[in-house]
Structure formats: C-alpha cells, structure tokens
Amino acid sequence: MQVPNKVLLVTPHPDDAEGGCGGTVARWIEQGADVVYVLCTNGDKGTTDLEMTPARLAETREREQLEAARVLGVKDVVFLRHPDGTLEDDRQFREEVVREIRRHRPDVVMCMDPFRAVSHSHRDHRISGQVTLDAVGTYAWRPLYFPNHVADEGLTPHAVPNIYLWGSEEPDTFVDVSTTIDRKVETLLKHASQMTNPERTRLRVPEGARRVAETNGTGLEYAEGFRVMSFSHDPLLVA
C-alpha cells in the first residue's frame, strides 16, 4: 500500500480518530505523511457526571485532543466546535468540510463509514461521514459549489482520489498496525475524561486490532480495517 503524502481526517468527536484508526495514522506519519484533523464537535456531552458542565467538558476534551494529536505527530487540528448531537447534513457543515479539503488538498480523506446494516452508529458519526463523502464526491472539486472560497479566500477546487472509511461493517483494505498499536493505546489514554479505566483500554485496544486481523484472514498480528472508495472526478462519470 502506498503511503499518502497528505491526509485529511474528519472525525466527529474527540477520541474517535484515535479509537478508529490511530494505529494507521501513527504508521503513515512515521512514513512521512502529513495528517490534519478536522474535529467536527466539541465533545461537550460525553459524560455521565451530573456535576460536569458542557463548557468545562468541551475545554477539557479540546485540550485532550491536542495532546493526543501531539503524541501522534498530527500536523494540525481544525476545531469546528459544533456541540455534540447537533451535526446536520446542511449547507454550513458541508461548506466547512469542503473548505478544509480545498485548504489542505489531501491525497486521502478519512472519515467514519456512515452506512450500517447491523449495528447502531451515533448520529454525529453518520452525519460526519455522509457529509464528508458528499464533500469529496460532489462538492470540493467543482468550482461553482461554494464559489466564495475562490473569490474571497483564494482557494481552488480539489479532487480527492481516495477516501478511507473506518468503522465499516465490510472493510476491504487492512493496514498493519503491529508496530504502532502501543502508540494507539498511548494516544487514547490522553483522552482521560473518556478512558476512565486505563487498564481496560490497554487490554481492549490490542484485542480489537487482533480480532480485525484474524477475522479477515490478513495474516497480520494487529490490523485496522477500512472500506476504501476511489473517485475519478470525471464529469462524464460522476453526475
């Protein structure tokens, strides 16, 4: 598998990126990739603590995300700061994602697979994935969508050739994370407000990666799986 030069990762909540594909991100960065996160929500509802306030939790989780990104070597984190549970498949959110694609011009975009047939997926997960798919497949490469990006911000359209969907029920591409599984655990533990049982995290994360590797017959010790989509961006083929 060729390591991409530039990766834009759209993640719904703090800690979702590390939990879903932190091993792959770590490996690609080690091999020279530049990775930028677009964090859609501020994580302000992610608690069962009745004494916690949304504002305090959002501040905590932003700090945790920055620390996790630093450990991984992520180049930048773009904070959209939507409150948890409020993502909508609307013009505002689509424009925000398209803007970051045009700004960073990635070879690969990563996001959560919005399509589930068996298990439930958090609403923010589904919507962030669907909006990102549409941004890549329809909007970002066509100049007449959000022309203000060109006229007012000096951006130009950008065609992304590949999108990696994590959390898919039917992955078709697997990345060997045997050398970076410990880094994945380390970065997840930076999200201390969520990983309240560190020992459980240290056990469950490698177990999950081992199960992905074994279930899909990869022959690897640890793996992360993705459903990969490629786009031609040929106007005659993409209507």
C-alpha positions as CSV (number, residue, x, y, z in Angstrom):
1,M,0.0,0.0,0.0
2,Q,1.4,3.4,-1.0
3,V,1.6,5.8,1.9
4,P,-0.2,9.1,1.1
5,N,1.6,12.4,1.2
6,K,-1.3,14.4,2.7
7,V,-4.2,13.1,4.7
8,L,-7.3,15.0,5.9
9,L,-9.1,13.1,8.7
10,V,-12.6,14.2,9.5
11,T,-13.6,13.0,13.0
12,P,-16.9,13.5,14.7
13,H,-15.8,13.6,18.4
14,P,-12.6,13.9,20.3
15,D,-11.1,10.4,20.6
16,D,-13.0,8.9,17.6
17,A,-9.9,9.2,15.3
18,E,-7.5,7.6,17.7
19,G,-10.0,4.8,18.5
20,G,-10.9,4.1,14.9
21,C,-7.6,4.5,13.1
22,G,-4.9,5.8,15.4
23,G,-2.6,2.9,14.5
24,T,-2.8,3.7,10.8
25,V,-2.4,7.4,11.4
26,A,0.7,6.7,13.5
27,R,2.2,4.4,10.9
28,W,1.6,6.8,8.0
29,I,3.1,9.7,9.9
30,E,6.2,7.7,10.7
31,Q,6.5,7.0,7.0
32,G,6.3,10.7,6.1
33,A,2.6,11.6,5.7
34,D,1.3,14.9,6.8
35,V,-2.0,14.4,8.6
36,V,-4.5,17.1,9.5
37,Y,-7.6,16.5,11.7
38,V,-10.9,18.2,11.2
39,L,-12.7,17.8,14.5
40,C,-16.4,18.4,14.0
41,T,-17.8,18.6,17.5
42,N,-16.5,19.9,20.8
43,G,-17.4,16.7,22.8
44,D,-19.4,18.7,25.3
45,K,-22.0,15.9,26.0
46,G,-19.6,13.0,26.5
47,T,-20.1,12.3,30.2
48,T,-22.3,10.7,32.8
49,D,-21.1,13.1,35.5
50,L,-24.1,15.1,36.7
51,E,-21.8,17.8,38.1
52,M,-20.0,18.4,34.8
53,T,-20.9,21.4,32.6
54,P,-20.8,21.4,28.8
55,A,-18.4,24.3,28.7
56,R,-15.9,22.8,31.1
57,L,-16.1,19.4,29.3
58,A,-15.6,21.0,25.9
59,E,-12.5,22.8,27.2
60,T,-11.1,19.6,28.7
61,R,-11.7,17.5,25.6
62,E,-10.1,20.0,23.3
63,R,-7.0,20.0,25.4
64,E,-7.0,16.2,25.4
65,Q,-7.4,16.1,21.7
66,L,-4.4,18.4,21.2
67,E,-2.3,16.3,23.4
68,A,-3.3,13.1,21.6
69,A,-2.6,14.7,18.3
70,R,0.8,15.9,19.5
71,V,1.8,12.3,20.5
72,L,0.8,11.0,17.1
73,G,2.6,13.8,15.3
74,V,-0.5,15.2,13.6
75,K,0.3,18.4,11.8
76,D,-2.7,20.4,12.7
77,V,-6.2,20.1,14.3
78,V,-9.0,22.2,12.9
79,F,-11.8,22.7,15.5
80,L,-15.3,23.3,14.1
81,R,-16.7,23.2,17.6
82,H,-20.3,22.1,16.9
83,P,-22.0,21.0,20.1
84,D,-22.4,17.2,20.4
85,G,-25.5,15.9,18.8
86,T,-26.1,18.9,16.6
87,L,-24.3,18.0,13.3
88,E,-26.7,18.4,10.4
89,D,-26.3,17.5,6.7
90,D,-26.7,21.1,5.8
91,R,-25.0,23.9,3.8
92,Q,-23.0,25.2,6.7
93,F,-21.4,21.9,7.6
94,R,-20.8,20.9,4.0
95,E,-19.1,24.2,3.3
96,E,-16.9,23.8,6.4
97,V,-15.7,20.3,5.3
98,V,-15.2,21.4,1.6
99,R,-13.2,24.4,2.8
100,E,-10.7,22.2,4.6
101,I,-10.4,19.9,1.7
102,R,-9.6,22.8,-0.6
103,R,-7.2,24.3,2.0
104,H,-5.2,21.2,2.7
105,R,-5.5,19.4,-0.7
106,P,-5.1,15.9,0.6
107,D,-4.4,12.7,-1.3
108,V,-6.6,10.7,1.1
109,V,-9.6,11.7,3.2
110,M,-10.5,9.6,6.2
111,C,-13.9,9.5,7.9
112,M,-16.3,7.2,9.6
113,D,-18.4,4.9,7.4
114,P,-21.9,6.4,7.6
115,F,-23.6,3.2,6.5
116,R,-24.5,0.4,8.9
117,A,-26.9,-2.5,8.4
118,V,-26.3,-4.4,11.6
119,S,-25.2,-2.1,14.4
120,H,-26.2,1.3,15.5
121,S,-23.9,4.3,14.8
122,H,-24.0,7.6,16.7
123,R,-25.9,10.3,14.8
124,D,-22.8,12.5,14.7
125,H,-20.8,9.6,13.3
126,R,-23.3,9.0,10.5
127,I,-23.7,12.7,9.5
128,S,-20.0,13.5,9.6
129,G,-19.3,10.5,7.4
130,Q,-22.1,11.3,4.9
131,V,-21.2,15.0,4.6
132,T,-17.5,14.1,4.1
133,L,-18.4,11.6,1.4
134,D,-20.5,14.2,-0.4
135,A,-17.8,16.8,0.0
136,V,-15.3,14.5,-1.7
137,G,-17.6,13.0,-4.3
138,T,-19.6,16.1,-5.3
139,Y,-18.6,19.4,-4.0
140,A,-14.9,20.0,-3.3
141,W,-13.7,19.6,-6.9
142,R,-16.4,21.6,-8.7
143,P,-15.7,25.4,-8.8
144,L,-19.3,26.5,-8.8
145,Y,-20.0,24.9,-5.4
146,F,-19.1,27.5,-2.7
147,P,-17.5,29.9,-5.2
148,N,-16.8,32.3,-2.3
149,H,-13.9,30.0,-1.5
150,V,-12.3,31.0,-4.7
151,A,-13.4,34.7,-4.9
152,D,-12.9,35.6,-1.2
153,E,-10.5,33.1,0.2
154,G,-8.1,32.4,-2.6
155,L,-8.8,28.6,-2.5
156,T,-9.1,26.4,-5.6
157,P,-11.2,23.2,-6.2
158,H,-9.5,20.0,-5.3
159,A,-10.2,16.4,-6.3
160,V,-9.5,13.8,-3.7
161,P,-8.7,10.4,-5.3
162,N,-9.3,8.1,-2.3
163,I,-11.4,8.1,0.8
164,Y,-10.8,5.6,3.7
165,L,-13.9,4.8,5.8
166,W,-13.2,3.5,9.2
167,G,-15.7,1.7,11.4
168,S,-17.1,-0.1,8.4
169,E,-19.0,-3.4,8.7
170,E,-17.5,-4.5,5.4
171,P,-13.9,-3.4,5.3
172,D,-11.9,-4.3,2.2
173,T,-8.5,-2.8,3.0
174,F,-6.3,-3.5,6.0
175,V,-3.3,-1.7,7.4
176,D,-0.7,-3.5,9.5
177,V,-0.5,-1.6,12.9
178,S,1.6,-4.2,14.7
179,T,4.4,-1.6,15.2
180,T,2.1,1.2,16.2
181,I,-0.6,-0.5,18.4
182,D,1.2,0.8,21.6
183,R,1.1,4.3,20.2
184,K,-2.6,4.0,19.6
185,V,-3.1,3.0,23.2
186,E,-1.0,5.8,24.4
187,T,-2.9,8.4,22.4
188,L,-6.3,7.1,23.5
189,L,-5.2,7.4,27.1
190,K,-4.6,11.1,26.6
191,H,-8.5,11.3,26.4
192,A,-8.6,10.8,30.2
193,S,-12.1,12.1,30.5
194,Q,-13.3,9.2,28.4
195,M,-10.8,6.4,29.1
196,T,-11.7,6.2,32.8
197,N,-10.4,2.6,33.1
198,P,-6.8,2.7,31.6
199,E,-6.2,-1.0,32.2
200,R,-9.3,-1.9,30.3
201,T,-8.1,0.3,27.4
202,R,-4.7,-1.3,27.4
203,L,-6.3,-4.7,27.0
204,R,-9.2,-3.9,24.7
205,V,-7.4,-1.9,22.1
206,P,-4.9,-4.7,21.1
207,E,-7.6,-7.3,21.4
208,G,-9.8,-5.4,18.9
209,A,-6.9,-5.0,16.4
210,R,-6.0,-8.6,16.8
211,R,-9.6,-9.6,16.1
212,V,-9.7,-7.5,12.9
213,A,-6.5,-9.1,11.7
214,E,-7.7,-12.7,12.4
215,T,-11.3,-12.4,11.4
216,N,-10.4,-11.0,7.9
217,G,-7.5,-13.5,7.4
218,T,-4.9,-10.9,7.0
219,G,-2.0,-12.9,8.4
220,L,-1.1,-9.9,10.5
221,E,-0.8,-9.6,14.3
222,Y,-2.7,-6.4,14.5
223,A,-4.7,-4.6,11.8
224,E,-7.1,-1.7,11.2
225,G,-9.7,-2.2,8.5
226,F,-11.3,0.3,6.1
227,R,-13.7,0.5,3.2
228,V,-11.9,2.4,0.5
229,M,-13.6,4.3,-2.2
230,S,-11.8,5.8,-5.2
231,F,-13.1,8.7,-7.3
232,S,-12.4,9.5,-10.9
233,H,-14.0,13.0,-10.7
234,D,-14.7,12.7,-14.4
235,P,-17.7,14.9,-15.1
236,L,-19.0,12.3,-17.6
237,L,-18.8,9.6,-14.9
238,V,-19.8,11.5,-11.8
239,A,-23.1,13.1,-12.2
